[in-house]
Amino acid sequence: MMRSVFVGIDLGTTNCKVAIINRREDPNNETVENLNIPQFLSSRQEWSARGVPYLPSVVYFDNQAETYVGQYAKQEFVRRPERTVRSIKRLMGRTWTFTPFEGMNWSPQGISAIILRKLKDAAEERLQQSIEASVITVPASFDGRQREATLDAADLAGFDRDQVTLLDEPTAAILDYVVKQIKRRVSYISFERPQVILVFDMGGGTLDVSIVQTEPQDNELSLRILSRSRYTELAGNDFDISLAAYLLNVFEQDNEQQVVDMPTRRSREAMSTLLVLAEDLKVAVSKRLRESMVYWEDLSRLEKGEVRISQPAREIQYGEEILGQVPDLAMGYNAHFERIWAPFFNPDPEQVTTIYAPINSALSEAFPDAPDPRQHVDLVLLHGGMCELAVIGAKVQTYFPNVRVEQTPDLMNSVARGAAIYDAMLNGGHAGAFGDIQMREQSIFEAVFLERYRHGLQELVPKTAAPGDEGEMPLKVPAGWPSRLPLSLYHGFRSDDPFVTLDRELTIVFDLPPKEGESIYLGWRVLEDRTIEYWWRPENGKPRPLRRVASQGRDLADDIQDLSGQRELLGRLTIR
């Protein structure tokens, strides 16, 4: 059904953003608007009705009836870490419970639903209408279970699950970039020849690297994803943790006490304060480097002359008690930060926890036979809040000495903007198009494999499968007249991929035990939201549902009950 309002949500690990395209008055409008999100700031009394352009992904439970999301919750993380949740995105799809009060147990889906409800309310207030549909972005690395958990969260938040589409963050970022570029007189995007663009998307929780092929034809530009990285567990949070570890050492030396020896609640509050201080320090470093580096090539100048960063003393408190303080800091980039963050920039190809591992992973998958895959890249596109730290761009530019390195139009908001554009492409007046841009249905990217007894992993769903594709695999019933047949599905680039990962566990439940060697079929279909639906059928029979085993061996019924419980908790909660 064609709509006139299109909403894109960047559900980020550190911050969330919302963008809209409003065609209620002009059906041809292609202006993307970034929304300010009303929220409490430094105290409950300081309500910002105008809002700010982002919502920190932090939830604070004040009591069993009220919760705060955003800036105020982020500040309460220092005072009440036991009632505060942050970086929930890294836990999506896992079995995890947060209990701020006795009898109140929250899952990752429930916490994410609180954040999405806040974002949904902001969009509805701005548009003065109910919003049930949206494009929500996820990391390219999210597997089937993580994507389904995100859809569960959207459903709990009040969106119509059937009208929610998931889009990979790098795809959204490049959409915003390409739309902006084609409107410029001098553009780095060509309508004359295909180009290969590497998207380096580094946010608070993940680092996604994608290789995108542009394909111009008849004055229109199509985009096709060639590959994505497999290493993603590196991002802004890891930089913060490294800084916090350094500050912990400074604190313990200055105060002559060990945080680990403090009572549990005091040590937890001390570590929370140090982590927040580390974030502030990283922002100060980012600002100072931008002042000192006109171009990324100026990194070499930093190595010759010291760039100084100052940070005032910060007391660490537990209630009214002062536990100590982090003293005034006068730090040099080379003397301190270059060494603290050195492991992230290690050029050793065996080190997977560096910014280069995802780049190499994506390049090797896109160009497996090339002696130097970097030579096939025409443009590198930086995105994500961590790319505000100029040294990131400098290191990437050094890695691609002969390639132009650009930033997305808005390092913080391009993903939400691209998601709104994609929503308009899917549900606007011209299916699949936005101006001169067309977007193909995106494939699932990683293949799905079935673990076969004595046969290892066999491909069930190819990585090229896109929404609408479907297929079946024949199976033979094993000996023993089983009443049920367990199935383990894995995802990865190849069956011999050392990083292949368990995706989900399914069970075929037979009405009557079948005979040994009897043929049955395992079927699949890629849905519009790029999740996969599975079924089984007997030979010459109709498709039947599979029983899905939830995380850690629990039955799916447990998960359904959990979601029902989350819905009940949300119904009693006021979100501020």
C-alpha positions as a Python dict, from the first residue, in 0.01 Angstrom:
ca = {
    (1, 'M'): (0, 0, 0),
    (2, 'M'): (141, 338, -104),
    (3, 'R'): (204, 575, 185),
    (4, 'S'): (272, 948, 209),
    (5, 'V'): (495, 947, 520),
    (6, 'F'): (821, 753, 534),
    (7, 'V'): (1023, 692, 850),
    (8, 'G'): (1381, 573, 894),
    (9, 'I'): (1518, 473, 1235),
    (10, 'D'): (1883, 424, 1317),
    (11, 'L'): (1863, 200, 1624),
    (12, 'G'): (2221, 256, 1733),
    (13, 'T'): (2432, 102, 2005),
    (14, 'T'): (2527, 442, 2148),
    (15, 'N'): (2275, 684, 1996),
    (16, 'C'): (1953, 657, 1795),
    (17, 'K'): (1828, 888, 1521),
    (18, 'V'): (1502, 934, 1327),
    (19, 'A'): (1452, 1079, 978),
    (20, 'I'): (1130, 1133, 783),
    (21, 'I'): (1012, 1216, 431),
    (22, 'N'): (671, 1385, 434),
    (23, 'R'): (473, 1368, 107),
    (24, 'R'): (128, 1448, 245),
    (25, 'E'): (122, 1784, 64),
    (26, 'D'): (378, 1723, -212),
    (27, 'P'): (377, 1367, -357),
    (28, 'N'): (715, 1435, -522),
    (29, 'N'): (891, 1566, -210),
    (30, 'E'): (1238, 1412, -166),
    (31, 'T'): (1357, 1627, 126),
    (32, 'V'): (1477, 1417, 418),
    (33, 'E'): (1420, 1576, 759),
    (34, 'N'): (1621, 1481, 1068),
    (35, 'L'): (1396, 1482, 1374),
    (36, 'N'): (1481, 1637, 1707),
    (37, 'I'): (1380, 1403, 1990),
    (38, 'P'): (1222, 1567, 2301),
    (39, 'Q'): (1376, 1433, 2622),
    (40, 'F'): (1488, 1519, 2973),
    (41, 'L'): (1843, 1654, 2988),
    (42, 'S'): (2048, 1709, 3304),
    (43, 'S'): (1758, 1668, 3545),
    (44, 'R'): (1393, 1573, 3547),
    (45, 'Q'): (1302, 1940, 3564),
    (46, 'E'): (1504, 2026, 3253),
    (47, 'W'): (1271, 1900, 2983),
    (48, 'S'): (1371, 1990, 2627),
    (49, 'A'): (1049, 2011, 2426),
    (50, 'R'): (1249, 2114, 2121),
    (51, 'G'): (1466, 1807, 2169),
    (52, 'V'): (1809, 1718, 2033),
    (53, 'P'): (1896, 1542, 1704),
    (54, 'Y'): (1976, 1211, 1871),
    (55, 'L'): (1863, 990, 2158),
    (56, 'P'): (2132, 820, 2367),
    (57, 'S'): (2056, 447, 2374),
    (58, 'V'): (2039, 439, 2753),
    (59, 'V'): (1740, 336, 2966),
    (60, 'Y'): (1711, 425, 3335),
    (61, 'F'): (1439, 274, 3556),
    (62, 'D'): (1345, 533, 3817),
    (63, 'N'): (1086, 305, 3973),
    (64, 'Q'): (858, 22, 3865),
    (65, 'A'): (623, 261, 3684),
    (66, 'E'): (858, 513, 3518),
    (67, 'T'): (1162, 490, 3297),
    (68, 'Y'): (1375, 755, 3129),
    (69, 'V'): (1543, 723, 2790),
    (70, 'G'): (1817, 948, 2654),
    (71, 'Q'): (2040, 1218, 2801),
    (72, 'Y'): (1908, 1203, 3156),
    (73, 'A'): (1930, 823, 3162),
    (74, 'K'): (2288, 848, 3040),
    (75, 'Q'): (2376, 1069, 3336),
    (76, 'E'): (2196, 840, 3578),
    (77, 'F'): (2419, 554, 3457),
    (78, 'V'): (2689, 703, 3682),
    (79, 'R'): (2466, 729, 3990),
    (80, 'R'): (2252, 418, 3947),
    (81, 'P'): (2426, 172, 3713),
    (82, 'E'): (2225, -115, 3866),
    (83, 'R'): (1907, 46, 3729),
    (84, 'T'): (2051, 155, 3395),
    (85, 'V'): (2099, -29, 3065),
    (86, 'R'): (2323, 83, 2778),
    (87, 'S'): (2456, -76, 2457),
    (88, 'I'): (2163, -322, 2454),
    (89, 'K'): (2211, -371, 2080),
    (90, 'R'): (2511, -595, 2142),
    (91, 'L'): (2285, -835, 2335),
    (92, 'M'): (2006, -867, 2078),
    (93, 'G'): (1921, -1229, 2002),
    (94, 'R'): (2081, -1356, 2323),
    (95, 'T'): (1930, -1493, 2642),
    (96, 'W'): (1988, -1213, 2893),
    (97, 'T'): (1780, -1060, 3168),
    (98, 'F'): (1801, -722, 3340),
    (99, 'T'): (1622, -687, 3676),
    (100, 'P'): (1614, -327, 3806),
    (101, 'F'): (1350, -425, 4066),
    (102, 'E'): (1234, -754, 4207),
    (103, 'G'): (979, -918, 3979),
    (104, 'M'): (1066, -692, 3684),
    (105, 'N'): (1273, -891, 3433),
    (106, 'W'): (1360, -726, 3102),
    (107, 'S'): (1495, -899, 2789),
    (108, 'P'): (1699, -726, 2516),
    (109, 'Q'): (1381, -706, 2305),
    (110, 'G'): (1196, -532, 2588),
    (111, 'I'): (1472, -277, 2649),
    (112, 'S'): (1497, -207, 2275),
    (113, 'A'): (1118, -170, 2261),
    (114, 'I'): (1137, 104, 2525),
    (115, 'I'): (1385, 293, 2307),
    (116, 'L'): (1180, 237, 1991),
    (117, 'R'): (862, 352, 2169),
    (118, 'K'): (1039, 679, 2257),
    (119, 'L'): (1147, 726, 1894),
    (120, 'K'): (800, 635, 1766),
    (121, 'D'): (640, 890, 1998),
    (122, 'A'): (877, 1161, 1870),
    (123, 'A'): (786, 1086, 1507),
    (124, 'E'): (414, 1081, 1584),
    (125, 'E'): (435, 1411, 1770),
    (126, 'R'): (618, 1574, 1481),
    (127, 'L'): (381, 1437, 1214),
    (128, 'Q'): (64, 1453, 1424),
    (129, 'Q'): (-41, 1106, 1310),
    (130, 'S'): (-1, 745, 1413),
    (131, 'I'): (309, 567, 1277),
    (132, 'E'): (292, 192, 1227),
    (133, 'A'): (547, 143, 947),
    (134, 'S'): (919, 212, 942),
    (135, 'V'): (1255, 103, 807),
    (136, 'I'): (1482, 15, 1099),
    (137, 'T'): (1854, -32, 1042),
    (138, 'V'): (2065, -316, 1180),
    (139, 'P'): (2435, -401, 1150),
    (140, 'A'): (2519, -593, 833),
    (141, 'S'): (2658, -866, 1059),
    (142, 'F'): (2327, -937, 1237),
    (143, 'D'): (2223, -1299, 1195),
    (144, 'G'): (1869, -1433, 1167),
    (145, 'R'): (1813, -1452, 1540),
    (146, 'Q'): (1930, -1095, 1597),
    (147, 'R'): (1712, -965, 1313),
    (148, 'E'): (1407, -1146, 1449),
    (149, 'A'): (1478, -1002, 1794),
    (150, 'T'): (1479, -653, 1639),
    (151, 'L'): (1144, -720, 1473),
    (152, 'D'): (1010, -848, 1807),
    (153, 'A'): (1121, -520, 1969),
    (154, 'A'): (947, -317, 1698),
    (155, 'D'): (628, -519, 1751),
    (156, 'L'): (645, -463, 2128),
    (157, 'A'): (698, -89, 2068),
    (158, 'G'): (370, -62, 1878),
    (159, 'F'): (482, -87, 1516),
    (160, 'D'): (298, -319, 1279),
    (161, 'R'): (548, -602, 1241),
    (162, 'D'): (433, -666, 883),
    (163, 'Q'): (510, -304, 791),
    (164, 'V'): (860, -295, 941),
    (165, 'T'): (1156, -350, 709),
    (166, 'L'): (1511, -409, 826),
    (167, 'L'): (1793, -249, 628),
    (168, 'D'): (2167, -293, 675),
    (169, 'E'): (2336, 18, 812),
    (170, 'P'): (2608, 45, 541),
    (171, 'T'): (2342, 23, 268),
    (172, 'A'): (2149, 306, 432),
    (173, 'A'): (2462, 521, 465),
    (174, 'I'): (2557, 484, 100),
    (175, 'L'): (2201, 559, -13),
    (176, 'D'): (2215, 897, 160),
    (177, 'Y'): (2559, 966, 14),
    (178, 'V'): (2465, 873, -343),
    (179, 'V'): (2141, 1074, -335),
    (180, 'K'): (2337, 1381, -223),
    (181, 'Q'): (2615, 1325, -476),
    (182, 'I'): (2399, 1295, -788),
    (183, 'K'): (2248, 1639, -714),
    (184, 'R'): (2590, 1806, -714),
    (185, 'R'): (2744, 1967, -1020),
    (186, 'V'): (3075, 1791, -952),
    (187, 'S'): (3008, 1441, -824),
    (188, 'Y'): (3230, 1149, -728),
    (189, 'I'): (2953, 913, -837),
    (190, 'S'): (2964, 831, -1206),
    (191, 'F'): (2670, 766, -1439),
    (192, 'E'): (2916, 667, -1711),
    (193, 'R'): (3092, 365, -1560),
    (194, 'P'): (3050, 116, -1276),
    (195, 'Q'): (3234, 195, -953),
    (196, 'V'): (3335, -3, -646),
    (197, 'I'): (3276, 177, -316),
    (198, 'L'): (3402, 52, 19),
    (199, 'V'): (3179, 167, 306),
    (200, 'F'): (3360, 189, 641),
    (201, 'D'): (3086, 226, 903),
    (202, 'M'): (3219, 257, 1258),
    (203, 'G'): (2968, 333, 1530),
    (204, 'G'): (2951, 278, 1901),
    (205, 'G'): (2892, -97, 1892),
    (206, 'T'): (3006, -241, 1560),
    (207, 'L'): (3238, -183, 1268),
    (208, 'D'): (3077, -287, 939),
    (209, 'V'): (3267, -277, 613),
    (210, 'S'): (3077, -332, 287),
    (211, 'I'): (3181, -341, -77),
    (212, 'V'): (2916, -183, -305),
    (213, 'Q'): (2905, -195, -685),
    (214, 'T'): (2731, 91, -866),
    (215, 'E'): (2574, 1, -1201),
    (216, 'P'): (2462, 296, -1420),
    (217, 'Q'): (2205, 225, -1689),
    (218, 'D'): (1961, 450, -1878),
    (219, 'N'): (2041, 752, -1659),
    (220, 'E'): (1963, 555, -1346),
    (221, 'L'): (2198, 410, -1089),
    (222, 'S'): (2152, 70, -927),
    (223, 'L'): (2343, -43, -620),
    (224, 'R'): (2453, -400, -551),
    (225, 'I'): (2627, -531, -239),
    (226, 'L'): (2928, -746, -332),
    (227, 'S'): (3050, -839, 16),
    (228, 'R'): (3061, -748, 381),
    (229, 'S'): (3307, -800, 660),
    (230, 'R'): (3288, -1082, 908),
    (231, 'Y'): (3480, -910, 1191),
    (232, 'T'): (3253, -658, 1363),
    (233, 'E'): (3327, -669, 1738),
    (234, 'L'): (3524, -346, 1735),
    (235, 'A'): (3382, 3, 1770),
    (236, 'G'): (3360, 314, 1986),
    (237, 'N'): (3278, 119, 2302),
    (238, 'D'): (3612, -62, 2274),
    (239, 'F'): (3800, 267, 2242),
    (240, 'D'): (3613, 392, 2549),
    (241, 'I'): (3701, 81, 2748),
    (242, 'S'): (4071, 122, 2663),
    (243, 'L'): (4060, 482, 2780),
    (244, 'A'): (3867, 383, 3094),
    (245, 'A'): (4136, 122, 3175),
    (246, 'Y'): (4400, 396, 3148),
    (247, 'L'): (4195, 629, 3371),
    (248, 'L'): (4147, 347, 3622),
    (249, 'N'): (4523, 315, 3650),
    (250, 'V'): (4558, 693, 3698),
    (251, 'F'): (4282, 694, 3961),
    (252, 'E'): (4431, 406, 4160),
    (253, 'Q'): (4780, 557, 4156),
    (254, 'D'): (4658, 904, 4256),
    (255, 'N'): (4432, 778, 4537),
    (256, 'E'): (4648, 484, 4649),
    (257, 'Q'): (4358, 240, 4649),
    (258, 'Q'): (4235, -43, 4428),
    (259, 'V'): (3883, -21, 4287),
    (260, 'V'): (3860, -399, 4297),
    (261, 'D'): (3898, -386, 4677),
    (262, 'M'): (3597, -154, 4718),
    (263, 'P'): (3251, -292, 4811),
    (264, 'T'): (3066, -411, 4502),
    (265, 'R'): (2830, -114, 4462),
    (266, 'R'): (3109, 139, 4516),
    (267, 'S'): (3339, -28, 4264),
    (268, 'R'): (3053, -50, 4014),
    (269, 'E'): (2981, 320, 4047),
    (270, 'A'): (3353, 405, 4021),
    (271, 'M'): (3383, 205, 3698),
    (272, 'S'): (3066, 363, 3557),
    (273, 'T'): (3206, 710, 3626),
    (274, 'L'): (3538, 622, 3465),
    (275, 'L'): (3360, 493, 3154),
    (276, 'V'): (3159, 814, 3119),
    (277, 'L'): (3477, 1017, 3175),
    (278, 'A'): (3646, 811, 2903),
    (279, 'E'): (3366, 900, 2659),
    (280, 'D'): (3406, 1271, 2741),
    (281, 'L'): (3782, 1243, 2696),
    (282, 'K'): (3741, 1074, 2357),
    (283, 'V'): (3514, 1360, 2245),
    (284, 'A'): (3777, 1612, 2361),
    (285, 'V'): (4044, 1424, 2165),
    (286, 'S'): (3822, 1422, 1857),
    (287, 'K'): (3763, 1798, 1878),
    (288, 'R'): (4132, 1873, 1933),
    (289, 'L'): (4241, 1657, 1641),
    (290, 'R'): (3992, 1824, 1409),
    (291, 'E'): (4143, 2159, 1506),
    (292, 'S'): (4494, 2030, 1434),
    (293, 'M'): (4425, 1831, 1116),
    (294, 'V'): (4301, 2017, 811),
    (295, 'Y'): (4354, 1704, 603),
    (296, 'W'): (4391, 1340, 703),
    (297, 'E'): (4744, 1354, 564),
    (298, 'D'): (4826, 1583, 858),
    (299, 'L'): (4854, 1272, 1076),
    (300, 'S'): (5226, 1271, 993),
    (301, 'R'): (5248, 1624, 1135),
    (302, 'L'): (5101, 1502, 1462),
    (303, 'E'): (5386, 1255, 1491),
    (304, 'K'): (5642, 1538, 1470),
    (305, 'G'): (5478, 1793, 1700),
    (306, 'E'): (5278, 1714, 2012),
    (307, 'V'): (4904, 1784, 2023),
    (308, 'R'): (4789, 1842, 2381),
    (309, 'I'): (4452, 1747, 2530),
    (310, 'S'): (4344, 1873, 2873),
    (311, 'Q'): (4077, 1733, 3103),
    (312, 'P'): (3980, 1890, 3439),
    (313, 'A'): (3979, 1682, 3758),
    (314, 'R'): (3669, 1469, 3819),
    (315, 'E'): (3549, 1346, 4156),
    (316, 'I'): (3411, 995, 4185),
    (317, 'Q'): (3126, 972, 4433),
    (318, 'Y'): (2903, 709, 4584),
    (319, 'G'): (2599, 898, 4706),
    (320, 'E'): (2743, 1174, 4925),
    (321, 'E'): (3069, 985, 4980),
    (322, 'I'): (3371, 1090, 4772),
    (323, 'L'): (3564, 779, 4669),
    (324, 'G'): (3851, 977, 4518),
    (325, 'Q'): (3921, 1175, 4206),
    (326, 'V'): (4083, 1152, 3867),
    (327, 'P'): (4330, 1442, 3872),
    (328, 'D'): (4376, 1714, 3612),
    (329, 'L'): (4499, 1553, 3292),
    (330, 'A'): (4732, 1719, 3043),
    (331, 'M'): (4791, 1449, 2784),
    (332, 'G'): (4969, 1440, 2451),
    (333, 'Y'): (4818, 1253, 2160),
    (334, 'N'): (5141, 1075, 2070),
    (335, 'A'): (5255, 1014, 2426),
    (336, 'H'): (4923, 880, 2549),
    (337, 'F'): (4637, 819, 2305),
    (338, 'E'): (4850, 680, 2024),
    (339, 'R'): (4982, 420, 2268),
    (340, 'I'): (4645, 351, 2435),
    (341, 'W'): (4476, 286, 2101),
    (342, 'A'): (4777, 130, 1927),
    (343, 'P'): (4628, -226, 1927),
    (344, 'F'): (4335, -106, 1714),
    (345, 'F'): (4574, 15, 1441),
    (346, 'N'): (4813, -282, 1440),
    (347, 'P'): (4895, -362, 1073),
    (348, 'D'): (4962, -729, 1153),
    (349, 'P'): (4715, -925, 931),
    (350, 'E'): (4682, -1191, 1201),
    (351, 'Q'): (4537, -939, 1448),
    (352, 'V'): (4159, -951, 1402),
    (353, 'T'): (4081, -681, 1664),
    (354, 'T'): (4203, -396, 1444),
    (355, 'I'): (4024, -160, 1208),
    (356, 'Y'): (4197, -334, 916),
    (357, 'A'): (4058, -684, 977),
    (358, 'P'): (3704, -593, 859),
    (359, 'I'): (3849, -414, 554),
    (360, 'N'): (4057, -716, 456),
    (361, 'S'): (3766, -950, 519),
    (362, 'A'): (3529, -761, 289),
    (363, 'L'): (3795, -715, 18),
    (364, 'S'): (3895, -1080, 16),
    (365, 'E'): (3531, -1190, -19),
    (366, 'A'): (3464, -944, -304),
    (367, 'F'): (3790, -1008, -490),
    (368, 'P'): (3918, -1350, -377),
    (369, 'D'): (4169, -1393, -660),
    (370, 'A'): (4317, -1042, -667),
    (371, 'P'): (4678, -1007, -542),
    (372, 'D'): (4592, -662, -400),
    (373, 'P'): (4213, -618, -373),
    (374, 'R'): (4257, -254, -272),
    (375, 'Q'): (4335, -172, -635),
    (376, 'H'): (3974, -255, -727),
    (377, 'V'): (3827, 14, -496),
    (378, 'D'): (3732, 347, -657),
    (379, 'L'): (3607, 528, -346),
    (380, 'V'): (3613, 477, 31),
    (381, 'L'): (3317, 614, 222),
    (382, 'L'): (3345, 676, 598),
    (383, 'H'): (3041, 674, 823),
    (384, 'G'): (2956, 648, 1191),
    (385, 'G'): (3019, 854, 1501),
    (386, 'M'): (3366, 710, 1556),
    (387, 'C'): (3478, 862, 1225),
    (388, 'E'): (3445, 1200, 1397),
    (389, 'L'): (3777, 1093, 1549),
    (390, 'A'): (3999, 1223, 1269),
    (391, 'V'): (4270, 966, 1327),
    (392, 'I'): (4030, 695, 1202),
    (393, 'G'): (4002, 862, 862),
    (394, 'A'): (4377, 922, 858),
    (395, 'K'): (4452, 555, 918),
    (396, 'V'): (4204, 444, 651),
    (397, 'Q'): (4352, 695, 404),
    (398, 'T'): (4700, 557, 477),
    (399, 'Y'): (4567, 208, 403),
    (400, 'F'): (4426, 330, 68),
    (401, 'P'): (4700, 572, -47),
    (402, 'N'): (4571, 601, -405),
    (403, 'V'): (4197, 606, -339),
    (404, 'R'): (3974, 901, -254),
    (405, 'V'): (3839, 879, 103),
    (406, 'E'): (3510, 1065, 162),
    (407, 'Q'): (3267, 1104, 449),
    (408, 'T'): (2892, 1057, 431),
    (409, 'P'): (2696, 1386, 424),
    (410, 'D'): (2626, 1348, 796),
    (411, 'L'): (2843, 1107, 996),
    (412, 'M'): (2578, 1082, 1268),
    (413, 'N'): (2252, 1093, 1071),
    (414, 'S'): (2314, 940, 729),
    (415, 'V'): (2197, 594, 833),
    (416, 'A'): (1857, 723, 950),
    (417, 'R'): (1832, 940, 639),
    (418, 'G'): (1917, 646, 413),
    (419, 'A'): (1656, 435, 591),
    (420, 'A'): (1387, 698, 522),
    (421, 'I'): (1496, 711, 157),
    (422, 'Y'): (1472, 331, 135),
    (423, 'D'): (1123, 343, 289),
    (424, 'A'): (1019, 591, 19),
    (425, 'M'): (1174, 369, -248),
    (426, 'L'): (979, 66, -126),
    (427, 'N'): (645, 229, -55),
    (428, 'G'): (639, 551, -255),
    (429, 'G'): (489, 627, -593),
    (430, 'H'): (770, 470, -796),
    (431, 'A'): (859, 127, -657),
    (432, 'G'): (1231, 80, -606),
    (433, 'A'): (1325, 433, -712),
    (434, 'F'): (1418, 763, -548),
    (435, 'G'): (1507, 1035, -796),
    (436, 'D'): (1768, 879, -1024),
    (437, 'I'): (1853, 600, -781),
    (438, 'Q'): (1721, 246, -791),
    (439, 'M'): (1779, -15, -523),
    (440, 'R'): (1769, -385, -591),
    (441, 'E'): (1622, -624, -339),
    (442, 'Q'): (1915, -698, -109),
    (443, 'S'): (2023, -1060, -70),
    (444, 'I'): (2065, -1225, 270),
    (445, 'F'): (2440, -1211, 199),
    (446, 'E'): (2550, -1504, 417),
    (447, 'A'): (2441, -1855, 325),
    (448, 'V'): (2250, -2085, 559),
    (449, 'F'): (2378, -2440, 606),
    (450, 'L'): (2213, -2751, 746),
    (451, 'E'): (2426, -2976, 962),
    (452, 'R'): (2393, -3326, 811),
    (453, 'Y'): (2495, -3635, 1004),
    (454, 'R'): (2824, -3768, 860),
    (455, 'H'): (2806, -3513, 577),
    (456, 'G'): (2907, -3194, 757),
    (457, 'L'): (2742, -2868, 654),
    (458, 'Q'): (2538, -2856, 335),
    (459, 'E'): (2406, -2534, 181),
    (460, 'L'): (2034, -2490, 232),
    (461, 'V'): (1987, -2121, 145),
    (462, 'P'): (2239, -1959, -93),
    (463, 'K'): (2388, -1623, 4),
    (464, 'T'): (2246, -1473, -316),
    (465, 'A'): (1887, -1542, -206),
    (466, 'A'): (1672, -1228, -199),
    (467, 'P'): (1314, -1157, -84),
    (468, 'G'): (1073, -1378, -275),
    (469, 'D'): (1324, -1658, -339),
    (470, 'E'): (1245, -2002, -202),
    (471, 'G'): (1363, -2363, -228),
    (472, 'E'): (1364, -2709, -75),
    (473, 'M'): (1621, -2970, 29),
    (474, 'P'): (1534, -3343, 28),
    (475, 'L'): (1609, -3536, 346),
    (476, 'K'): (1601, -3906, 433),
    (477, 'V'): (1453, -4015, 766),
    (478, 'P'): (1725, -4179, 978),
    (479, 'A'): (1692, -4517, 1145),
    (480, 'G'): (1505, -4560, 1471),
    (481, 'W'): (1150, -4455, 1381),
    (482, 'P'): (1199, -4108, 1532),
    (483, 'S'): (906, -3907, 1667),
    (484, 'R'): (1099, -3589, 1603),
    (485, 'L'): (1398, -3484, 1395),
    (486, 'P'): (1626, -3203, 1527),
    (487, 'L'): (1782, -2967, 1270),
    (488, 'S'): (2073, -2728, 1331),
    (489, 'L'): (2115, -2435, 1091),
    (490, 'Y'): (2436, -2231, 1060),
    (491, 'H'): (2522, -1914, 871),
    (492, 'G'): (2847, -1805, 708),
    (493, 'F'): (3014, -1725, 378),
    (494, 'R'): (3107, -2088, 300),
    (495, 'S'): (3060, -2429, 457),
    (496, 'D'): (3433, -2437, 539),
    (497, 'D'): (3426, -2082, 681),
    (498, 'P'): (3598, -2098, 1023),
    (499, 'F'): (3359, -1824, 1140),
    (500, 'V'): (3041, -2014, 1053),
    (501, 'T'): (2795, -1962, 1341),
    (502, 'L'): (2489, -2141, 1476),
    (503, 'D'): (2186, -1949, 1349),
    (504, 'R'): (1896, -2145, 1496),
    (505, 'E'): (1775, -2489, 1595),
    (506, 'L'): (1454, -2637, 1453),
    (507, 'T'): (1263, -2957, 1512),
    (508, 'I'): (1037, -3160, 1284),
    (509, 'V'): (764, -3324, 1496),
    (510, 'F'): (604, -3623, 1322),
    (511, 'D'): (239, -3714, 1377),
    (512, 'L'): (336, -4080, 1330),
    (513, 'P'): (695, -4210, 1337),
    (514, 'P'): (812, -4240, 973),
    (515, 'K'): (995, -4535, 827),
    (516, 'E'): (1372, -4537, 785),
    (517, 'G'): (1475, -4389, 449),
    (518, 'E'): (1141, -4218, 389),
    (519, 'S'): (1179, -3893, 194),
    (520, 'I'): (1082, -3559, 345),
    (521, 'Y'): (1163, -3203, 236),
    (522, 'L'): (1296, -2900, 426),
    (523, 'G'): (1178, -2576, 265),
    (524, 'W'): (1265, -2207, 300),
    (525, 'R'): (1150, -1868, 176),
    (526, 'V'): (1311, -1524, 211),
    (527, 'L'): (1049, -1275, 334),
    (528, 'E'): (1027, -906, 245),
    (529, 'D'): (1203, -806, 567),
    (530, 'R'): (1491, -1040, 464),
    (531, 'T'): (1426, -1287, 744),
    (532, 'I'): (1381, -1651, 643),
    (533, 'E'): (1074, -1866, 693),
    (534, 'Y'): (1124, -2245, 716),
    (535, 'W'): (886, -2542, 685),
    (536, 'W'): (890, -2913, 615),
    (537, 'R'): (664, -3145, 421),
    (538, 'P'): (633, -3519, 360),
    (539, 'E'): (675, -3647, 6),
    (540, 'N'): (364, -3552, -193),
    (541, 'G'): (236, -3366, 112),
    (542, 'K'): (163, -3002, 201),
    (543, 'P'): (405, -2776, 391),
    (544, 'R'): (391, -2802, 770),
    (545, 'P'): (533, -2575, 1037),
    (546, 'L'): (858, -2651, 1215),
    (547, 'R'): (900, -2618, 1587),
    (548, 'R'): (1172, -2367, 1659),
    (549, 'V'): (1398, -2423, 1957),
    (550, 'A'): (1474, -2095, 2130),
    (551, 'S'): (1811, -1989, 2267),
    (552, 'Q'): (2006, -2228, 2490),
    (553, 'G'): (1781, -2523, 2420),
    (554, 'R'): (1454, -2369, 2542),
    (555, 'D'): (1136, -2435, 2348),
    (556, 'L'): (991, -2155, 2136),
    (557, 'A'): (689, -2143, 2364),
    (558, 'D'): (919, -2003, 2634),
    (559, 'D'): (1019, -1717, 2405),
    (560, 'I'): (656, -1645, 2317),
    (561, 'Q'): (573, -1635, 2686),
    (562, 'D'): (870, -1403, 2745),
    (563, 'L'): (746, -1160, 2476),
    (564, 'S'): (400, -1167, 2630),
    (565, 'G'): (554, -1082, 2966),
    (566, 'Q'): (751, -796, 2811),
    (567, 'R'): (434, -662, 2654),
    (568, 'E'): (263, -668, 2993),
    (569, 'L'): (556, -483, 3157),
    (570, 'L'): (552, -219, 2882),
    (571, 'G'): (181, -169, 2930),
    (572, 'R'): (239, -66, 3292),
    (573, 'L'): (538, 158, 3218),
    (574, 'T'): (548, 533, 3157),
    (575, 'I'): (835, 619, 2922),
    (576, 'R'): (980, 967, 2963),
}
